[in-house]
Amino acid sequence: MSISFEHAIDIARSPEEVFAVLDDVSQTPKWLAPCKGIERLTPGPSEVGSQFRYSYHDFGRSGTMDGVITARIPNQQLSVKYHDSMVEVLLDFRLSPTGTGTWLIHRIEVTTKTFFAGMFSPLIRSHLPKQTTTALDALRKLLEAGSEEVTPSNVAQ
């Protein structure tokens, strides 16, 4: 069973600046609360096929997911597919320039792979919109704040 959600925001920074933060996995914990870190498994610059290990704490549990970049067009699109034994998560970011910055569309699709994971579908479906909008708000604040430190926990302040 697949659960998806899409959200778009306007960020007062260039597509190059927005893409640079999305592409730099060391920045992800600064704007995505469940993310505790992303380890690069493939050496060299990010490209389609680059592999990662995502560490998270969400829904009261911690774990890791393996991931791979499935699409990467600098300053336009970044897609990563993560998976573990229970779910597959597709993250897609599409960027387009506006007169004042970047229009960012983020689509997330969660596919449960087991009966047990499927039992959590209602919880995932109800949690996904808030988690996604909060993450994008934190990303916007991180980018627009300049040198000010922004974390997912203080984005609502």
Helices and strands as residue ranges (DSSP letters): E 2-11, H 15-23, G 25-27, H 28-31, E 35-40, E 51-58, E 61-73, E 77-83, E 87-97, E 102-112, H 115-118, H 121-145, G 152-154
